[in-house]
Amino acid sequence: MAQPSHMHNTFSKAQLRELYDETAPGYAQAEWVLNYLIGLHGLRRRLFQQAAGRVLDVAAGTGANLPYLSADCQVTAVDLSPGMLAKAEEKAHKLGVQLEARLMDAEALAFPDGTFQTVISTLSTCTFPDPVRALQEMARVCQSNGRILLLEHGRSSWPLFGRYQDRRAQAHYERAGCRWTQEPQELAAAAGLRITRATRHRAGVFHVIEARP
Ligand SMILES: C[S@@+](CC[C@H](N)C(=O)[O-])C[C@H]1O[C@@H](n2cnc3c(N)ncnc32)[C@H](O)[C@@H]1O
């Protein structure tokens, strides 16, 4: 079950934009907790060593992935929220990296087929109203010999924690716009991505997925 069937999308894209515009000023704290307390720093570092060439970061938020991309990459970041993207531009400026930041819906990417050598996305599919559509878009804009690199989260493989997430799923979604009991590998497979490597981390909540379009 890629998407929990008992859950319904109640957030429109306009509401998601508003939610993340409000979140943007304080998101650096969440980013720090995720990277250094939960340990996503190491996962991002290892995963994005493989990013090369023209790179698209889908739902890039405040640019959490920018520090992990090699200076040789030409990076484009897209997101629905102007507030989050403005922070990404600030981060790029501080890091001294060139960034093309564009307001865009992940489910309708305004790029021709095969534009990017690498497409990356992190902690995003839980929020997209139609995550399979967004993953298909990532595959479409990725070159046929390119890579899609994802760091996502879902239902824990630890039974007790998984059941806790089930009980709180609707309340969590209504508060944060995040479906935390989704199954990211199943979503990627449903979108037709060819998964070449997938690993789970931190109580099986976080998924590192390497795929080909
Ligand atoms: C939890 S944040 C993750 C941000 C970043 N990737 C990270 O790892 O910190 C989710 C991001 O998805 C963006 N988002 C949600 N729905 C979107 C959509 N349909 N198209 C583009 N971005 C979207 C939000 O604005 C937000 O910046």
The ligand as an ORCA input file, in Angstrom:
! r2SCAN-3c Opt
* xyz 0 1
  C       9.604     19.029      4.268
  S      10.062     20.204      3.084
  C      11.549     19.466      2.448
  C      12.475     20.492      1.880
  C      13.881     19.984      1.497
  N      13.831     19.093      0.373
  C      14.596     19.358      2.665
  O      15.122     18.263      2.543
  O      14.665     20.006      3.727
  C       8.894     19.915      1.760
  C       8.979     20.935      0.641
  O       8.102     20.536     -0.418
  C       7.562     21.710     -1.013
  N       6.391     21.306     -1.796
  C       5.241     20.777     -1.355
  N       4.419     20.490     -2.374
  C       5.066     20.856     -3.504
  C       4.758     20.799     -4.886
  N       3.586     20.309     -5.322
  N       5.670     21.252     -5.763
  C       6.863     21.758     -5.348
  N       7.212     21.830     -4.048
  C       6.328     21.381     -3.147
  C       7.278     22.595      0.175
  O       7.093     23.951     -0.194
  C       8.530     22.341      1.026
  O       9.556     23.262      0.720
*
